[in-house]
Amino acid sequence: MQPDAHTLWKIYALLQQMGASSSYTGFFHTAYAVFLTIGEPRRLLLVTKWLYPDVAEYFHTSWSAVERNIRTVVDLVWKSHPEQLSRIAGYPLEKRPSSSQFIFILAEYLSADST
């Protein structure tokens, strides 16, 4: 699925505001995963079967590389801007979210923002 540029730029901007940089491969993997999730939230039910393989195919890599790269972005954001991530989530985060929780938080925030 080709991402629409407007949505992708909103995702990029949000990731950058939270301290993620486009110098990380996971930046683009995360953005595309969020984009796919906005379009079909049920992908988060089985991320290793319904989400990561599609991201991997788009970027010509493996689903395990996608998983690792997204996890790196989550770690980076959690270490540098946990309060902003909690604000975006709409509730206090007591611990680092999983990759799928992180993707969900961003997708829900961006979906609510566009309504």
CYANA upper distance limits for C-alpha pairs under 8 A (distance plus 0.5 A):
  3 PRO  CA      7 THR  CA      8.04
  3 PRO  CA      8 LEU  CA      7.13
  3 PRO  CA     32 TYR  CA      8.06
  3 PRO  CA     35 PHE  CA      7.48
  4 ASP  CA      8 LEU  CA      6.82
  5 ALA  CA      9 TRP  CA      6.55
  6 HIS  CA     10 LYS  CA      6.91
  7 THR  CA     11 ILE  CA      6.85
  7 THR  CA     35 PHE  CA      7.71
  8 LEU  CA     12 TYR  CA      6.67
  8 LEU  CA     31 ALA  CA      7.29
  8 LEU  CA     32 TYR  CA      7.98
  8 LEU  CA     35 PHE  CA      7.25
  9 TRP  CA     13 ALA  CA      6.58
 10 LYS  CA     14 LEU  CA      6.72
 10 LYS  CA    110 LEU  CA      8.37
 11 ILE  CA     15 LEU  CA      6.71
 11 ILE  CA     31 ALA  CA      6.31
 11 ILE  CA     34 VAL  CA      8.03
 11 ILE  CA     35 PHE  CA      8.16
 11 ILE  CA    110 LEU  CA      8.16
 12 TYR  CA     16 GLN  CA      6.65
 12 TYR  CA     27 PHE  CA      8.39
 12 TYR  CA     31 ALA  CA      6.95
 13 ALA  CA     17 GLN  CA      6.64
 14 LEU  CA     18 MET  CA      6.93
 15 LEU  CA     19 GLY  CA      7.07
 15 LEU  CA     20 ALA  CA      5.82
 15 LEU  CA     21 SER  CA      8.00
 15 LEU  CA     27 PHE  CA      7.99
 15 LEU  CA     31 ALA  CA      8.38
 16 GLN  CA     20 ALA  CA      5.39
 16 GLN  CA     21 SER  CA      6.34
 16 GLN  CA     22 SER  CA      8.39
 18 MET  CA     77 VAL  CA      6.35
 18 MET  CA     80 SER  CA      8.11
 18 MET  CA     81 HIS  CA      6.40
 18 MET  CA     84 GLN  CA      7.38
 18 MET  CA     85 LEU  CA      7.87
 19 GLY  CA     76 LEU  CA      7.81
 19 GLY  CA     77 VAL  CA      6.40
 19 GLY  CA     80 SER  CA      7.08
 19 GLY  CA     81 HIS  CA      7.44
 20 ALA  CA     24 TYR  CA      8.17
 20 ALA  CA     27 PHE  CA      7.16
 20 ALA  CA     73 VAL  CA      6.94
 20 ALA  CA     76 LEU  CA      7.25
 20 ALA  CA     77 VAL  CA      6.82
 21 SER  CA     27 PHE  CA      7.03
 22 SER  CA     27 PHE  CA      6.01
 22 SER  CA     28 PHE  CA      7.58
 23 SER  CA     27 PHE  CA      8.02
 24 TYR  CA     28 PHE  CA      8.21
 24 TYR  CA     69 ASN  CA      8.36
 24 TYR  CA     73 VAL  CA      8.13
 25 THR  CA     29 HIS  CA      7.15
 25 THR  CA     69 ASN  CA      6.95
 26 GLY  CA     30 THR  CA      6.21
 26 GLY  CA     66 VAL  CA      7.49
 26 GLY  CA     68 ARG  CA      8.42
 26 GLY  CA     69 ASN  CA      4.66
 26 GLY  CA     70 ILE  CA      5.35
 26 GLY  CA     71 ARG  CA      8.32
 26 GLY  CA     72 THR  CA      7.29
 26 GLY  CA     73 VAL  CA      6.43
 27 PHE  CA     31 ALA  CA      6.69
 27 PHE  CA     69 ASN  CA      8.32
 27 PHE  CA     70 ILE  CA      7.73
 27 PHE  CA     73 VAL  CA      6.98
 28 PHE  CA     32 TYR  CA      6.64
 29 HIS  CA     33 ALA  CA      6.60
 29 HIS  CA     55 VAL  CA      6.97
 29 HIS  CA     59 PHE  CA      8.33
 29 HIS  CA     66 VAL  CA      6.76
 29 HIS  CA     69 ASN  CA      7.65
 29 HIS  CA     70 ILE  CA      6.94
 30 THR  CA     34 VAL  CA      6.61
 30 THR  CA     69 ASN  CA      8.48
 30 THR  CA     70 ILE  CA      5.97
 30 THR  CA     73 VAL  CA      8.09
 30 THR  CA    103 ILE  CA      7.79
 31 ALA  CA     35 PHE  CA      6.66
 32 TYR  CA     36 LEU  CA      6.66
 32 TYR  CA     55 VAL  CA      7.07
 33 ALA  CA     37 THR  CA      6.62
 33 ALA  CA     51 LEU  CA      7.23
 33 ALA  CA     52 TYR  CA      7.88
 33 ALA  CA     55 VAL  CA      6.77
 33 ALA  CA    103 ILE  CA      7.53
 34 VAL  CA     38 ILE  CA      6.63
 34 VAL  CA    103 ILE  CA      5.99
 34 VAL  CA    104 PHE  CA      7.94
 34 VAL  CA    106 LEU  CA      7.24
 34 VAL  CA    107 ALA  CA      5.97
 35 PHE  CA     39 GLY  CA      7.10
 35 PHE  CA    107 ALA  CA      7.80
 36 LEU  CA     40 GLU  CA      6.68
 36 LEU  CA     41 PRO  CA      8.31
 36 LEU  CA     43 ARG  CA      8.42
 36 LEU  CA     51 LEU  CA      8.08
 37 THR  CA     41 PRO  CA      5.11
 37 THR  CA     42 ARG  CA      7.90
 37 THR  CA     43 ARG  CA      6.68
 37 THR  CA     44 LEU  CA      7.62
 37 THR  CA     51 LEU  CA      8.40
 37 THR  CA    103 ILE  CA      8.08
 37 THR  CA    104 PHE  CA      7.94
 37 THR  CA    107 ALA  CA      6.89
 38 ILE  CA    107 ALA  CA      5.81
 38 ILE  CA    108 GLU  CA      7.92
 38 ILE  CA    111 SER  CA      7.18
 41 PRO  CA    104 PHE  CA      8.43
 42 ARG  CA     46 LEU  CA      8.48
 43 ARG  CA     47 VAL  CA      6.56
 43 ARG  CA     50 TRP  CA      5.64
 43 ARG  CA     51 LEU  CA      6.02
 44 LEU  CA     50 TRP  CA      7.92
 44 LEU  CA     51 LEU  CA      7.42
 44 LEU  CA    100 SER  CA      6.81
 44 LEU  CA    104 PHE  CA      8.00
 45 LEU  CA     50 TRP  CA      8.39
 46 LEU  CA     50 TRP  CA      6.14
 46 LEU  CA     51 LEU  CA      7.73
 47 VAL  CA     51 LEU  CA      5.17
 47 VAL  CA     52 TYR  CA      6.30
 47 VAL  CA    100 SER  CA      7.56
 48 THR  CA     52 TYR  CA      5.82
 48 THR  CA     53 PRO  CA      7.21
 48 THR  CA     63 TRP  CA      7.62
 49 LYS  CA     53 PRO  CA      6.81
 50 TRP  CA     54 ASP  CA      7.51
 51 LEU  CA     55 VAL  CA      6.94
 52 TYR  CA     56 ALA  CA      6.47
 52 TYR  CA     63 TRP  CA      5.53
 52 TYR  CA     64 SER  CA      8.27
 52 TYR  CA     66 VAL  CA      6.73
 52 TYR  CA     67 GLU  CA      7.21
 53 PRO  CA     57 GLU  CA      6.55
 53 PRO  CA     62 SER  CA      7.67
 53 PRO  CA     63 TRP  CA      5.46
 54 ASP  CA     58 TYR  CA      6.73
 55 VAL  CA     59 PHE  CA      6.84
 55 VAL  CA     63 TRP  CA      7.86
 55 VAL  CA     66 VAL  CA      7.57
 56 ALA  CA     60 HIS  CA      6.16
 56 ALA  CA     61 THR  CA      5.34
 56 ALA  CA     62 SER  CA      5.71
 56 ALA  CA     63 TRP  CA      5.63
 56 ALA  CA     65 ALA  CA      8.27
 56 ALA  CA     66 VAL  CA      6.61
 57 GLU  CA     61 THR  CA      6.85
 57 GLU  CA     62 SER  CA      7.99
 61 THR  CA     65 ALA  CA      7.25
 61 THR  CA     66 VAL  CA      7.95
 62 SER  CA     66 VAL  CA      6.99
 63 TRP  CA     67 GLU  CA      6.69
 64 SER  CA     68 ARG  CA      6.68
 65 ALA  CA     69 ASN  CA      6.51
 66 VAL  CA     70 ILE  CA      6.57
 67 GLU  CA     71 ARG  CA      6.64
 67 GLU  CA     99 SER  CA      8.24
 68 ARG  CA     72 THR  CA      6.80
 69 ASN  CA     73 VAL  CA      7.07
 70 ILE  CA     74 VAL  CA      6.79
 70 ILE  CA     99 SER  CA      6.98
 71 ARG  CA     75 ASP  CA      6.66
 71 ARG  CA     98 SER  CA      8.21
 71 ARG  CA     99 SER  CA      6.19
 72 THR  CA     76 LEU  CA      6.69
 73 VAL  CA     77 VAL  CA      6.66
 74 VAL  CA     78 TRP  CA      6.46
 74 VAL  CA     96 ARG  CA      8.36
 74 VAL  CA     97 PRO  CA      8.05
 74 VAL  CA     98 SER  CA      8.21
 74 VAL  CA     99 SER  CA      6.96
 74 VAL  CA    102 PHE  CA      7.35
 75 ASP  CA     79 LYS  CA      6.57
 75 ASP  CA     96 ARG  CA      8.01
 76 LEU  CA     80 SER  CA      6.64
 77 VAL  CA     81 HIS  CA      5.94
 77 VAL  CA     82 PRO  CA      7.22
 77 VAL  CA     85 LEU  CA      8.15
 78 TRP  CA     82 PRO  CA      5.24
 78 TRP  CA     85 LEU  CA      7.87
 78 TRP  CA     96 ARG  CA      6.60
 81 HIS  CA     85 LEU  CA      6.90
 82 PRO  CA     86 SER  CA      6.70
 82 PRO  CA     93 LEU  CA      8.29
 83 GLU  CA     87 ARG  CA      6.72
 84 GLN  CA     88 ILE  CA      6.67
 85 LEU  CA     89 ALA  CA      6.55
 85 LEU  CA     93 LEU  CA      8.39
 86 SER  CA     90 GLY  CA      6.59
 86 SER  CA     91 TYR  CA      6.17
 86 SER  CA     92 PRO  CA      5.58
 86 SER  CA     93 LEU  CA      5.94
 87 ARG  CA     91 TYR  CA      7.08
 87 ARG  CA     92 PRO  CA      7.92
 88 ILE  CA    105 ILE  CA      7.62
 88 ILE  CA    106 LEU  CA      7.94
 88 ILE  CA    109 TYR  CA      6.84
 89 ALA  CA     93 LEU  CA      8.46
 89 ALA  CA    105 ILE  CA      5.90
 89 ALA  CA    106 LEU  CA      8.14
 89 ALA  CA    109 TYR  CA      7.58
 93 LEU  CA     97 PRO  CA      8.09
 97 PRO  CA    101 GLN  CA      6.07
 97 PRO  CA    102 PHE  CA      6.27
 98 SER  CA    102 PHE  CA      6.60
 99 SER  CA    103 ILE  CA      6.72
100 SER  CA    104 PHE  CA      6.60
101 GLN  CA    105 ILE  CA      6.59
102 PHE  CA    106 LEU  CA      6.84
103 ILE  CA    107 ALA  CA      6.53
104 PHE  CA    108 GLU  CA      6.44
105 ILE  CA    109 TYR  CA      6.58
106 LEU  CA    110 LEU  CA      6.60
107 ALA  CA    111 SER  CA      6.46
108 GLU  CA    112 ALA  CA      6.50
109 TYR  CA    113 ASP  CA      6.56
110 LEU  CA    114 SER  CA      6.79
111 SER  CA    115 THR  CA      7.20
